[in-house]
């Protein structure tokens, strides 16, 4: 089971990005739901922000990403250019160069299998359109899929989970895409992905050093 775990309702007063327009609108709808139902339970099936806030909380609590990254390297509603159009990704995580390496797509809880498949295709589009983005997760709070982009930007595979922050020194290496071993003597300049470890695109230690110099 992925570390994101089981869905839990995060009370709106504890939501992250409280000044963001989409979060403000989500809170307004949550307040209306509470006035009618006297509880927040069930609202996540109608208000997507509940699922996003749960996913954000799990990034910090379960995957150990620094809370200080909120608003800087963990962002919401980031524009993704796809040809002549743009769409907004629900959650993006950026590397030390402030380039996105991971996307999370969320949907209202309990969507149909067809709707979930469509969300998965949307995530694949984000990954294919962003050169530095290699891993993504899609969830509705119940169903969870984690994808990794291969060498072909339109080719993906399922993996067990997202990479966690703060891996031990043995696994603090740069994420590289999986590729077949070359047998014709030609080199592509890319290494074969280790099967022993999940690799991480950013240098965690470098982040720790940068914090010390602030």
C-alpha positions as CSV (number, residue, x, y, z in Angstrom):
1,X,0.0,0.0,0.0
2,X,1.3,3.5,-0.8
3,X,2.4,5.6,2.1
4,X,-0.4,8.1,1.3
5,X,-2.7,5.8,3.3
6,X,-6.4,6.1,3.9
7,X,-8.4,9.2,3.3
8,X,-9.1,11.5,6.3
9,X,-11.0,14.8,6.4
10,X,-8.8,17.8,7.1
11,X,-10.9,20.5,8.8
12,X,-11.0,23.6,6.6
13,X,-9.5,25.8,9.3
14,X,-6.3,23.6,9.0
15,X,-6.1,23.8,5.2
16,X,-2.8,24.9,3.6
17,X,-2.6,27.7,1.1
18,X,-5.5,29.5,2.9
19,X,-5.1,32.7,0.8
20,X,-5.3,30.9,-2.6
21,X,-8.5,31.7,-4.5
22,X,-9.3,28.0,-5.1
23,X,-8.9,27.2,-1.4
24,X,-11.0,30.2,-0.4
25,X,-13.7,28.9,-2.7
26,X,-13.4,25.4,-1.3
27,X,-13.8,26.7,2.2
28,X,-16.9,28.7,1.2
29,X,-18.5,25.5,-0.2
30,X,-17.3,23.5,2.9
31,X,-19.0,26.0,5.2
32,X,-22.2,25.7,3.2
33,X,-22.0,22.0,3.5
34,X,-21.5,22.1,7.2
35,X,-24.4,24.5,7.7
36,X,-26.7,22.0,6.0
37,X,-25.3,18.7,7.2
38,X,-23.8,19.7,10.6
39,X,-20.6,17.8,9.7
40,X,-18.0,17.8,7.0
41,X,-18.3,14.0,6.3
42,X,-19.5,13.4,2.8
43,X,-18.3,16.8,1.5
44,X,-15.2,15.2,0.0
45,X,-17.5,13.5,-2.6
46,X,-18.6,17.0,-3.9
47,X,-15.7,19.3,-3.0
48,X,-12.3,18.3,-4.5
49,X,-10.4,20.6,-2.2
50,X,-10.9,18.1,0.7
51,X,-8.9,15.5,-1.2
52,X,-6.2,17.9,-2.2
53,X,-5.7,19.1,1.4
54,X,-5.5,15.5,2.5
55,X,-2.8,14.8,-0.1
56,X,-0.8,17.9,0.9
57,X,-0.9,16.8,4.5
58,X,0.3,13.3,3.6
59,X,3.2,14.7,1.6
60,X,4.4,16.3,4.9
61,X,3.4,13.7,7.4
62,X,3.9,10.4,5.5
63,X,6.5,11.3,2.8
64,X,8.4,13.8,5.1
65,X,8.6,16.7,2.7
66,X,9.5,19.8,4.6
67,X,6.6,22.0,5.5
68,X,8.8,25.0,4.7
69,X,8.5,24.0,1.1
70,X,4.8,24.9,1.0
71,X,4.4,27.8,-1.4
72,X,7.9,27.6,-2.6
73,X,8.7,24.1,-3.8
74,X,5.3,22.5,-3.1
75,X,2.7,24.6,-5.0
76,X,-0.9,24.3,-6.2
77,X,-2.5,25.2,-9.5
78,X,0.8,25.5,-11.4
79,X,0.3,26.2,-15.1
80,X,1.3,23.3,-17.4
81,X,1.9,24.3,-21.0
82,X,0.6,21.8,-23.5
83,X,1.1,23.1,-27.0
84,X,-0.9,26.3,-27.3
85,X,-3.0,25.6,-24.2
86,X,-2.4,25.6,-20.5
87,X,-3.9,23.7,-17.6
88,X,-3.4,23.9,-13.9
89,X,-1.9,21.0,-12.0
90,X,-3.4,20.3,-8.6
91,X,-0.1,19.8,-6.7
92,X,3.5,20.2,-8.0
93,X,6.8,19.6,-6.3
94,X,9.9,21.4,-7.6
95,X,13.6,20.5,-7.5
96,X,16.4,22.7,-6.3
97,X,16.3,24.6,-9.6
98,X,12.6,25.3,-9.1
99,X,11.6,23.0,-11.9
100,X,8.7,20.5,-11.4
101,X,9.7,16.9,-11.0
102,X,6.5,15.5,-9.5
103,X,2.8,16.1,-10.1
104,X,-0.2,15.0,-8.1
105,X,-3.7,15.0,-9.6
106,X,-6.6,14.8,-7.2
107,X,-10.3,14.2,-7.8
108,X,-13.4,14.2,-5.7
109,X,-13.7,11.1,-3.6
110,X,-15.5,8.1,-5.0
111,X,-15.4,9.0,-8.7
112,X,-16.2,6.2,-11.3
113,X,-13.5,4.0,-12.8
114,X,-13.9,5.8,-16.1
115,X,-13.5,9.2,-14.5
116,X,-10.4,7.9,-12.6
117,X,-8.9,6.6,-15.9
118,X,-9.5,10.1,-17.4
119,X,-7.7,11.7,-14.5
120,X,-4.8,9.3,-15.0
121,X,-4.6,10.3,-18.7
122,X,-4.6,13.9,-17.5
123,X,-1.6,13.2,-15.3
124,X,0.2,11.5,-18.1
125,X,-0.3,14.6,-20.2
126,X,1.3,16.8,-17.5
127,X,4.3,14.5,-17.3
128,X,4.7,14.2,-21.1
129,X,4.6,18.0,-21.4
130,X,7.1,18.7,-18.6
131,X,10.7,17.6,-19.4
132,X,11.8,17.6,-15.8
133,X,8.7,15.8,-14.4
134,X,9.2,12.1,-14.2
135,X,6.8,10.8,-11.5
136,X,3.1,11.5,-10.7
137,X,0.3,10.2,-8.5
138,X,-3.4,10.4,-9.1
139,X,-6.0,9.8,-6.3
140,X,-9.6,10.3,-5.4
141,X,-8.9,9.5,-1.7
142,X,-9.8,5.8,-2.3
143,X,-8.1,4.8,-5.5
144,X,-4.4,5.6,-5.9
145,X,-2.0,5.1,-8.9
146,X,1.6,6.2,-9.1
147,X,3.2,6.6,-12.6
148,X,6.8,6.9,-13.8
149,X,7.7,8.3,-17.2
150,X,10.1,6.2,-19.3
151,X,12.5,7.5,-22.0
152,X,9.6,8.0,-24.4
153,X,7.7,10.9,-22.9
154,X,4.4,9.2,-23.8
155,X,5.3,5.9,-22.3
156,X,4.6,5.2,-18.6
157,X,4.8,2.4,-16.1
158,X,3.1,1.9,-12.7
159,X,5.4,2.0,-9.6
160,X,4.5,1.2,-6.0
161,X,4.8,4.7,-4.5
162,X,6.2,8.2,-4.6
163,X,9.8,8.8,-3.5
164,X,10.0,10.1,0.1
165,X,12.1,13.0,1.2
166,X,15.1,12.4,3.3
167,X,16.2,9.0,2.1
168,X,19.4,7.7,3.6
169,X,22.7,8.6,2.0
170,X,22.8,5.3,0.1
171,X,19.7,6.4,-1.9
172,X,20.3,10.1,-2.2
173,X,21.1,10.1,-5.9
174,X,19.6,11.8,-8.9
175,X,16.4,10.4,-10.5
176,X,17.1,9.1,-14.0
177,X,14.7,7.6,-16.5
178,X,14.5,3.9,-17.1
179,X,15.9,2.7,-20.4
180,X,16.9,-0.5,-22.1
181,X,20.5,-1.6,-22.0
182,X,22.3,-0.6,-25.2
183,X,23.8,-3.5,-27.1
184,X,24.9,-1.8,-30.3
185,X,27.8,0.1,-28.7
186,X,25.9,3.4,-29.0
187,X,25.6,5.6,-25.9
188,X,22.6,7.9,-25.1
189,X,24.3,9.6,-22.2
190,X,21.7,8.2,-19.7
191,X,22.3,5.5,-17.2
192,X,20.1,2.5,-16.6
193,X,17.8,3.0,-13.6
194,X,18.8,1.0,-10.6
195,X,16.3,-1.7,-9.7
196,X,17.4,-1.6,-6.0
197,X,16.4,1.9,-5.1
198,X,13.9,4.6,-6.0
199,X,15.9,7.7,-7.0
200,X,15.2,11.3,-6.2
201,X,15.5,14.2,-8.5
202,X,16.6,16.8,-6.0
203,X,19.6,16.7,-3.6
204,X,18.1,16.6,-0.1
205,X,21.5,17.4,1.5
206,X,21.8,20.5,-0.6
207,X,18.5,21.7,0.7
208,X,19.7,21.1,4.3
209,X,22.8,23.2,3.6
210,X,20.9,26.0,2.1
211,X,18.6,26.2,5.1
212,X,21.7,26.6,7.4
213,X,22.9,29.6,5.4
214,X,19.5,31.4,5.6
